[in-house]
Amino acid sequence: MPFFYISLFSLLLLMTISIIYNTIKLGISPMPSSSTAFKAVSQLIDESSTGTVVDLGCGWGNLVIRLARRYPQRQVIGYELSLLPWLTTKIIRKCLGLKNLTLYKQDFYKADFYEASLLICYLEPKAMHKIEKKLAEQPGKVNYLISNNFALPTWTPVKVIRLNDFYKSPVYIYRVKRPPNKCISNIPVL
C-alpha cells in the first residue's frame, strides 16, 4: 500500500480510538445539536440575557460556531475535553475568523463561570446533576442555563420548547438561583 493510504488509515484509526476513549472516560460522546435545536436555543438566548455565552462541552463546534456567528457582539466560550472535536472546532474558528469565540480544552467542572451570563449544555443526566450542584454553590454572574434534551434534576425550568422532531425533544431554560446571603446574627443592636 502506498504511504498515503497507510497514513490516512493510521489517522482514521487514531481518531476512532480517541473518540472511543473519551466517550468511555466522559460517559458521553460529542453530540451535535440539530438545526431545530439551534433555533430553539437562539430563541431562548434572545428572550433571556445579554453578555457572555458559555457552551459546556462544545464537541465538534456545531452549536458554538453558529452562536459566535449569530451573536458577533457577544463573547462566546466553548469547553471540550476530547482532543479531536476540540481541535476541529479550533480549526473552523480560525478559518472563519471568529474573534468573539474562545475555546478551552479543559474540564468545565473546574472552570470559573464568574463572567458568564448564560450557560448552554447538551449533557447526560449525571453531568446535569453535577452542573446543578456547581451552580447552587457558585453561581457567579450566571443568570440562565439552557439545556438541550436533559433537565436539571431538581430545578424547575422557566420555559420548555419542544422540538419538531421524532422525539419531541425538549430544550429547557432555567433561571439560576442565587444562594441566600449569609448574615451575622450575633452582632449586638445598639
N, C-alpha and C positions, 0 to 999 in steps of 0.2 A: 504494500500500500504506500502511496506517496506520503511524504511528510505532512502535507496539508491535511489530509484525511485523518491521519493519526493525531495530529494536533487538535483538529476540530472535535474528534471523538473524545479525546482526553479532556478538553474544555467542557464539553457537554456532560461528561461523567462527573467531573468535579462540581459543576453547577448542581447536578442532581443530588449528589452526596451532601453538598452544603445545604440545600433546601430541606432534604430529609432530616439531616442532623438538627437544624434549627427548628423544624416542625416538632420533632420529638422533645427537644430541650425546652421550647417555649409553650408547647401544648396546643399550638395553632399554626397553620401555615399562612403565609401572606395572602390575604383575600382581597381581591379588587372590588371596589364599590361599583354598582351598576350606574348607568346614566340616570335612571329614575331616582336612585338613592342620592346622587349628586344634586339633582333638582330639589329634592326634599330638604337636604342639608342646607343648600343655598337659601331656600325659603326661610328656614328656621334661623339661619345666620342673619338674614335681612330683618327679621322680626325681633331679634333679641339683643344684639350687642355690637359695640364697636371695639376696636383695639386688637391686640394680638390673638391670633388663632393658632392653637397647638393641636396637631394630629398625633395621637398616641398610637404608634405602630403604623407608620405610613406605607409599609410594604413596598410595592413596585412604583409608588408615586401616583397611582391612578387618581386619587382624590386630592392629595396635597398640591400636585401640579395644577390641576384645574382650579383649585381655590386661589392659588397665587396669581393665576392669570385673570380670574374673575374679580379679585379684590387687590389690584396693584397698589392701592393706597394703604393697605394693611400689611403688617408683618405676619408672615405665615411660617410656622416652625413644624418640622416633622421629626419624629423619633423612630428609629428602626434598628433592631439588633442583628437581623440577618444580613450578612455581607452582600450577597448578590443583589437582592432587592434595593438595599441602601445605595450601592454603587450605581445601579441602573438609574435610580432617581437622581443621584448627583450628576450623572452624565446628561440626562434630559434637562435638568435645571440649567446646567452650563450651556447646552445647545440653545435653549430658549431665552437665555439671558435674564432669568428671573431673579433680580436683585433683592426682592422682598421675601424670598424663600431661603430659610436656613435649615440645614439637615444635620442631625446628630446621629451617629452610630453609638447609641447609648441606651441603657435601660431607663425607660421613662419613670419607673417607680422611684428611681434615685434622683430624678431631675427636680429642679426647683421651678415650679409654675408661678412664681410670685408675680411676674409681669403679665401673665396670660389673662385675657378676659374670657376666653371661650376655649373649651377642650372638645375635641371630636375623637370618637373611637369606634372601632369595629372589632370588638374583642370577645372572647369566650366568657362564660359565666364566672369562673374562678377569678379571672382578671377583673371583671366588673366589681366583684366583692372587694378586691384589693384597692381599686380606684375609689370606691365609696369610702373605705376606711381612710385612705390618704387625704381625700377632700374634707372629711369630717374633722381630721386632726390639723391639717394645714391648708386651708382653702386659698390663702394668698389673696390675690385680686380676682380670682376666677369667679365669674358671675353665672356662667351656664356650662352645661355639658350636653353635647349631642351624641347619642349612641345609635349606631346602625344595628338593628336586629336584637341586641341584647340589653335587657333592662338592669338598672341598679337594683340590688335585692330588696332594699327596704325604703327607698325613696319613691315618692310619687311624682310622675312626670307632670310638667306644666302642660304639655301637649304631646300627642302621638299622631304621626302621619302614617297611614297605611299605604304602602306602595302598590301600584297596579301591576303586581307580578303574580306568579303562580301561587306563592305562599302568603300573599298579602303582608309582606314583611313590614314590621314596624320600624319607624325611626322616632326615637324619643328625644325630648329636650327636658332637661332638669334645671331648676334654679338651684345654685349651690348654696347650701345652708351655712351660715356663719356660726361658729361656736359661741356660746354666751360669754360675755365679758366677765372675767373673774374680778370681783372687787374684794377689798379687805374690809371685813365687817367688824373687826375689833379695834377700830380707831375711835377714841373717845369723842363724844359730841360735846362741844363747848357751849 
